Amino acid sequence: MENPDAQFMLGQMYSKGKGVKQDYVEAIKWSKHAVVQGHHEAGIVSDAN
């Protein structure tokens, strides 16, 4: 999947447990995928962790 917006949103869903079981490992994984794809907001979130 090469859609940084979708990757970021999926990371947020896992982080908050919205629509999926809350899973911080998955949240970080998908947020990092978004960062690699150049998603600016995901980079800010990743830096905060």
PDB file of N, CA, C and O in Angstrom:
ATOM      1  N   MET A   1       0.858  -1.167   0.000  1.00  0.00           N
ATOM      2  CA  MET A   1       0.000   0.000   0.000  1.00  0.00           C
ATOM      3  C   MET A   1       0.906   1.232   0.000  1.00  0.00           C
ATOM      4  O   MET A   1       1.750   1.384   0.883  1.00  0.00           O
ATOM      5  N   GLU A   2       0.733   2.093  -0.973  1.00  0.00           N
ATOM      6  CA  GLU A   2       1.535   3.300  -1.044  1.00  0.00           C
ATOM      7  C   GLU A   2       0.648   4.543  -1.024  1.00  0.00           C
ATOM      8  O   GLU A   2       0.684   5.363  -1.942  1.00  0.00           O
ATOM      9  N   ASN A   3      -0.130   4.665   0.017  1.00  0.00           N
ATOM     10  CA  ASN A   3      -0.995   5.824   0.191  1.00  0.00           C
ATOM     11  C   ASN A   3      -0.732   6.368   1.589  1.00  0.00           C
ATOM     12  O   ASN A   3      -1.300   5.866   2.559  1.00  0.00           O
ATOM     13  N   PRO A   4       0.128   7.398   1.713  1.00  0.00           N
ATOM     14  CA  PRO A   4       0.515   7.878   3.027  1.00  0.00           C
ATOM     15  C   PRO A   4      -0.650   8.403   3.866  1.00  0.00           C
ATOM     16  O   PRO A   4      -0.636   8.268   5.089  1.00  0.00           O
ATOM     17  N   ASP A   5      -1.652   8.995   3.228  1.00  0.00           N
ATOM     18  CA  ASP A   5      -2.809   9.465   3.994  1.00  0.00           C
ATOM     19  C   ASP A   5      -3.542   8.289   4.634  1.00  0.00           C
ATOM     20  O   ASP A   5      -3.920   8.344   5.804  1.00  0.00           O
ATOM     21  N   ALA A   6      -3.739   7.225   3.855  1.00  0.00           N
ATOM     22  CA  ALA A   6      -4.417   6.036   4.379  1.00  0.00           C
ATOM     23  C   ALA A   6      -3.582   5.371   5.463  1.00  0.00           C
ATOM     24  O   ALA A   6      -4.124   4.909   6.467  1.00  0.00           O
ATOM     25  N   GLN A   7      -2.280   5.318   5.270  1.00  0.00           N
ATOM     26  CA  GLN A   7      -1.392   4.716   6.268  1.00  0.00           C
ATOM     27  C   GLN A   7      -1.455   5.504   7.573  1.00  0.00           C
ATOM     28  O   GLN A   7      -1.532   4.923   8.656  1.00  0.00           O
ATOM     29  N   PHE A   8      -1.422   6.824   7.462  1.00  0.00           N
ATOM     30  CA  PHE A   8      -1.509   7.666   8.653  1.00  0.00           C
ATOM     31  C   PHE A   8      -2.843   7.465   9.366  1.00  0.00           C
ATOM     32  O   PHE A   8      -2.885   7.314  10.587  1.00  0.00           O
ATOM     33  N   MET A   9      -3.933   7.463   8.599  1.00  0.00           N
ATOM     34  CA  MET A   9      -5.251   7.276   9.201  1.00  0.00           C
ATOM     35  C   MET A   9      -5.367   5.906   9.866  1.00  0.00           C
ATOM     36  O   MET A   9      -5.958   5.785  10.938  1.00  0.00           O
ATOM     37  N   LEU A  10      -4.808   4.880   9.237  1.00  0.00           N
ATOM     38  CA  LEU A  10      -4.850   3.551   9.832  1.00  0.00           C
ATOM     39  C   LEU A  10      -4.067   3.536  11.147  1.00  0.00           C
ATOM     40  O   LEU A  10      -4.505   2.941  12.132  1.00  0.00           O
ATOM     41  N   GLY A  11      -2.912   4.191  11.153  1.00  0.00           N
ATOM     42  CA  GLY A  11      -2.141   4.308  12.394  1.00  0.00           C
ATOM     43  C   GLY A  11      -2.933   4.995  13.489  1.00  0.00           C
ATOM     44  O   GLY A  11      -2.893   4.579  14.647  1.00  0.00           O
ATOM     45  N   GLN A  12      -3.654   6.049  13.123  1.00  0.00           N
ATOM     46  CA  GLN A  12      -4.481   6.755  14.097  1.00  0.00           C
ATOM     47  C   GLN A  12      -5.609   5.872  14.619  1.00  0.00           C
ATOM     48  O   GLN A  12      -5.932   5.898  15.806  1.00  0.00           O
ATOM     49  N   MET A  13      -6.201   5.094  13.723  1.00  0.00           N
ATOM     50  CA  MET A  13      -7.280   4.182  14.135  1.00  0.00           C
ATOM     51  C   MET A  13      -6.767   3.163  15.145  1.00  0.00           C
ATOM     52  O   MET A  13      -7.414   2.920  16.164  1.00  0.00           O
ATOM     53  N   TYR A  14      -5.616   2.568  14.872  1.00  0.00           N
ATOM     54  CA  TYR A  14      -5.042   1.607  15.810  1.00  0.00           C
ATOM     55  C   TYR A  14      -4.667   2.280  17.122  1.00  0.00           C
ATOM     56  O   TYR A  14      -4.854   1.696  18.190  1.00  0.00           O
ATOM     57  N   SER A  15      -4.149   3.479  17.059  1.00  0.00           N
ATOM     58  CA  SER A  15      -3.748   4.194  18.266  1.00  0.00           C
ATOM     59  C   SER A  15      -4.941   4.479  19.176  1.00  0.00           C
ATOM     60  O   SER A  15      -4.840   4.378  20.399  1.00  0.00           O
ATOM     61  N   LYS A  16      -6.072   4.837  18.564  1.00  0.00           N
ATOM     62  CA  LYS A  16      -7.256   5.226  19.329  1.00  0.00           C
ATOM     63  C   LYS A  16      -8.255   4.092  19.519  1.00  0.00           C
ATOM     64  O   LYS A  16      -9.201   4.222  20.296  1.00  0.00           O
ATOM     65  N   GLY A  17      -8.050   2.973  18.811  1.00  0.00           N
ATOM     66  CA  GLY A  17      -8.990   1.868  18.907  1.00  0.00           C
ATOM     67  C   GLY A  17     -10.316   2.174  18.237  1.00  0.00           C
ATOM     68  O   GLY A  17     -11.360   1.711  18.695  1.00  0.00           O
ATOM     69  N   LYS A  18     -10.292   2.941  17.169  1.00  0.00           N
ATOM     70  CA  LYS A  18     -11.527   3.294  16.453  1.00  0.00           C
ATOM     71  C   LYS A  18     -11.701   2.384  15.249  1.00  0.00           C
ATOM     72  O   LYS A  18     -10.966   2.498  14.268  1.00  0.00           O
ATOM     73  N   GLY A  19     -12.674   1.478  15.322  1.00  0.00           N
ATOM     74  CA  GLY A  19     -12.957   0.554  14.226  1.00  0.00           C
ATOM     75  C   GLY A  19     -12.083  -0.689  14.239  1.00  0.00           C
ATOM     76  O   GLY A  19     -12.334  -1.645  13.505  1.00  0.00           O
ATOM     77  N   VAL A  20     -11.056  -0.669  15.079  1.00  0.00           N
ATOM     78  CA  VAL A  20     -10.139  -1.808  15.241  1.00  0.00           C
ATOM     79  C   VAL A  20      -9.782  -1.911  16.711  1.00  0.00           C
ATOM     80  O   VAL A  20      -9.976  -0.969  17.480  1.00  0.00           O
ATOM     81  N   LYS A  21      -9.257  -3.067  17.093  1.00  0.00           N
ATOM     82  CA  LYS A  21      -8.788  -3.227  18.464  1.00  0.00           C
ATOM     83  C   LYS A  21      -7.557  -2.339  18.660  1.00  0.00           C
ATOM     84  O   LYS A  21      -6.656  -2.332  17.821  1.00  0.00           O
ATOM     85  N   GLN A  22      -7.519  -1.600  19.751  1.00  0.00           N
ATOM     86  CA  GLN A  22      -6.381  -0.713  20.010  1.00  0.00           C
ATOM     87  C   GLN A  22      -5.089  -1.520  20.065  1.00  0.00           C
ATOM     88  O   GLN A  22      -4.987  -2.514  20.783  1.00  0.00           O
ATOM     89  N   ASP A  23      -4.114  -1.073  19.297  1.00  0.00           N
ATOM     90  CA  ASP A  23      -2.846  -1.799  19.190  1.00  0.00           C
ATOM     91  C   ASP A  23      -1.750  -0.789  18.858  1.00  0.00           C
ATOM     92  O   ASP A  23      -1.623  -0.347  17.717  1.00  0.00           O
ATOM     93  N   TYR A  24      -0.963  -0.432  19.868  1.00  0.00           N
ATOM     94  CA  TYR A  24       0.060   0.593  19.679  1.00  0.00           C
ATOM     95  C   TYR A  24       1.191   0.137  18.761  1.00  0.00           C
ATOM     96  O   TYR A  24       1.792   0.961  18.072  1.00  0.00           O
ATOM     97  N   VAL A  25       1.485  -1.148  18.742  1.00  0.00           N
ATOM     98  CA  VAL A  25       2.523  -1.658  17.843  1.00  0.00           C
ATOM     99  C   VAL A  25       2.094  -1.449  16.389  1.00  0.00           C
ATOM    100  O   VAL A  25       2.886  -0.985  15.569  1.00  0.00           O
ATOM    101  N   GLU A  26       0.859  -1.786  16.074  1.00  0.00           N
ATOM    102  CA  GLU A  26       0.337  -1.565  14.723  1.00  0.00           C
ATOM    103  C   GLU A  26       0.255  -0.070  14.416  1.00  0.00           C
ATOM    104  O   GLU A  26       0.529   0.348  13.291  1.00  0.00           O
ATOM    105  N   ALA A  27      -0.117   0.728  15.400  1.00  0.00           N
ATOM    106  CA  ALA A  27      -0.200   2.177  15.196  1.00  0.00           C
ATOM    107  C   ALA A  27       1.155   2.743  14.793  1.00  0.00           C
ATOM    108  O   ALA A  27       1.247   3.535  13.856  1.00  0.00           O
ATOM    109  N   ILE A  28       2.189   2.343  15.490  1.00  0.00           N
ATOM    110  CA  ILE A  28       3.536   2.829  15.176  1.00  0.00           C
ATOM    111  C   ILE A  28       3.977   2.316  13.812  1.00  0.00           C
ATOM    112  O   ILE A  28       4.569   3.058  13.028  1.00  0.00           O
ATOM    113  N   LYS A  29       3.689   1.046  13.526  1.00  0.00           N
ATOM    114  CA  LYS A  29       4.075   0.471  12.236  1.00  0.00           C
ATOM    115  C   LYS A  29       3.484   1.267  11.082  1.00  0.00           C
ATOM    116  O   LYS A  29       4.199   1.619  10.144  1.00  0.00           O
ATOM    117  N   TRP A  30       2.180   1.557  11.140  1.00  0.00           N
ATOM    118  CA  TRP A  30       1.533   2.260  10.040  1.00  0.00           C
ATOM    119  C   TRP A  30       1.927   3.728   9.984  1.00  0.00           C
ATOM    120  O   TRP A  30       2.009   4.312   8.903  1.00  0.00           O
ATOM    121  N   SER A  31       2.168   4.320  11.135  1.00  0.00           N
ATOM    122  CA  SER A  31       2.639   5.707  11.147  1.00  0.00           C
ATOM    123  C   SER A  31       4.020   5.809  10.513  1.00  0.00           C
ATOM    124  O   SER A  31       4.300   6.757   9.779  1.00  0.00           O
ATOM    125  N   LYS A  32       4.879   4.841  10.791  1.00  0.00           N
ATOM    126  CA  LYS A  32       6.218   4.840  10.194  1.00  0.00           C
ATOM    127  C   LYS A  32       6.148   4.632   8.681  1.00  0.00           C
ATOM    128  O   LYS A  32       6.926   5.225   7.935  1.00  0.00           O
ATOM    129  N   HIS A  33       5.228   3.801   8.235  1.00  0.00           N
ATOM    130  CA  HIS A  33       5.029   3.626   6.785  1.00  0.00           C
ATOM    131  C   HIS A  33       4.670   4.975   6.157  1.00  0.00           C
ATOM    132  O   HIS A  33       5.188   5.331   5.099  1.00  0.00           O
ATOM    133  N   ALA A  34       3.781   5.720   6.817  1.00  0.00           N
ATOM    134  CA  ALA A  34       3.361   7.017   6.292  1.00  0.00           C
ATOM    135  C   ALA A  34       4.533   8.001   6.256  1.00  0.00           C
ATOM    136  O   ALA A  34       4.669   8.774   5.308  1.00  0.00           O
ATOM    137  N   VAL A  35       5.372   7.969   7.284  1.00  0.00           N
ATOM    138  CA  VAL A  35       6.534   8.853   7.323  1.00  0.00           C
ATOM    139  C   VAL A  35       7.458   8.567   6.146  1.00  0.00           C
ATOM    140  O   VAL A  35       7.932   9.487   5.480  1.00  0.00           O
ATOM    141  N   VAL A  36       7.710   7.284   5.895  1.00  0.00           N
ATOM    142  CA  VAL A  36       8.585   6.905   4.780  1.00  0.00           C
ATOM    143  C   VAL A  36       8.017   7.418   3.460  1.00  0.00           C
ATOM    144  O   VAL A  36       8.770   7.773   2.553  1.00  0.00           O
ATOM    145  N   GLN A  37       6.705   7.457   3.355  1.00  0.00           N
ATOM    146  CA  GLN A  37       6.053   7.934   2.138  1.00  0.00           C
ATOM    147  C   GLN A  37       5.998   9.463   2.082  1.00  0.00           C
ATOM    148  O   GLN A  37       5.507  10.029   1.105  1.00  0.00           O
ATOM    149  N   GLY A  38       6.504  10.139   3.134  1.00  0.00           N
ATOM    150  CA  GLY A  38       6.569  11.586   3.125  1.00  0.00           C
ATOM    151  C   GLY A  38       5.397  12.305   3.767  1.00  0.00           C
ATOM    152  O   GLY A  38       5.208  13.499   3.534  1.00  0.00           O
ATOM    153  N   HIS A  39       4.605  11.604   4.571  1.00  0.00           N
ATOM    154  CA  HIS A  39       3.451  12.243   5.218  1.00  0.00           C
ATOM    155  C   HIS A  39       3.950  13.136   6.354  1.00  0.00           C
ATOM    156  O   HIS A  39       4.512  12.647   7.334  1.00  0.00           O
ATOM    157  N   HIS A  40       3.741  14.444   6.218  1.00  0.00           N
ATOM    158  CA  HIS A  40       4.271  15.422   7.166  1.00  0.00           C
ATOM    159  C   HIS A  40       3.714  15.223   8.578  1.00  0.00           C
ATOM    160  O   HIS A  40       4.481  15.164   9.539  1.00  0.00           O
ATOM    161  N   GLU A  41       2.411  15.121   8.712  1.00  0.00           N
ATOM    162  CA  GLU A  41       1.792  15.014  10.035  1.00  0.00           C
ATOM    163  C   GLU A  41       2.221  13.731  10.741  1.00  0.00           C
ATOM    164  O   GLU A  41       2.414  13.734  11.957  1.00  0.00           O
ATOM    165  N   ALA A  42       2.371  12.658  10.014  1.00  0.00           N
ATOM    166  CA  ALA A  42       2.838  11.401  10.620  1.00  0.00           C
ATOM    167  C   ALA A  42       4.245  11.574  11.159  1.00  0.00           C
ATOM    168  O   ALA A  42       4.585  10.987  12.186  1.00  0.00           O
ATOM    169  N   GLY A  43       5.067  12.363  10.490  1.00  0.00           N
ATOM    170  CA  GLY A  43       6.411  12.627  10.969  1.00  0.00           C
ATOM    171  C   GLY A  43       6.401  13.347  12.298  1.00  0.00           C
ATOM    172  O   GLY A  43       7.220  13.064  13.172  1.00  0.00           O
ATOM    173  N   ILE A  44       5.469  14.282  12.454  1.00  0.00           N
ATOM    174  CA  ILE A  44       5.348  15.020  13.723  1.00  0.00           C
ATOM    175  C   ILE A  44       4.923  14.078  14.826  1.00  0.00           C
ATOM    176  O   ILE A  44       5.474  14.128  15.926  1.00  0.00           O
ATOM    177  N   VAL A  45       3.953  13.220  14.558  1.00  0.00           N
ATOM    178  CA  VAL A  45       3.470  12.257  15.550  1.00  0.00           C
ATOM    179  C   VAL A  45       4.581  11.292  15.924  1.00  0.00           C
ATOM    180  O   VAL A  45       4.758  10.986  17.103  1.00  0.00           O
ATOM    181  N   SER A  46       5.328  10.811  14.950  1.00  0.00           N
ATOM    182  CA  SER A  46       6.410   9.857  15.210  1.00  0.00           C
ATOM    183  C   SER A  46       7.509  10.488  16.046  1.00  0.00           C
ATOM    184  O   SER A  46       8.083   9.826  16.911  1.00  0.00           O
ATOM    185  N   ASP A  47       7.809  11.743  15.808  1.00  0.00           N
ATOM    186  CA  ASP A  47       8.828  12.434  16.594  1.00  0.00           C
ATOM    187  C   ASP A  47       8.406  12.590  18.051  1.00  0.00           C
ATOM    188  O   ASP A  47       9.255  12.634  18.942  1.00  0.00           O
ATOM    189  N   ALA A  48       7.108  12.672  18.298  1.00  0.00           N
ATOM    190  CA  ALA A  48       6.591  12.855  19.662  1.00  0.00           C
ATOM    191  C   ALA A  48       6.663  11.567  20.460  1.00  0.00           C
ATOM    192  O   ALA A  48       6.667  11.612  21.691  1.00  0.00           O
ATOM    193  N   ASN A  49       6.722  10.413  19.792  1.00  0.00           N
ATOM    194  CA  ASN A  49       6.727   9.118  20.500  1.00  0.00           C
ATOM    195  C   ASN A  49       8.095   8.748  20.959  1.00  0.00           C
ATOM    196  O   ASN A  49       8.277   7.694  21.568  1.00  0.00           O
TER     197      ASN A  49
END
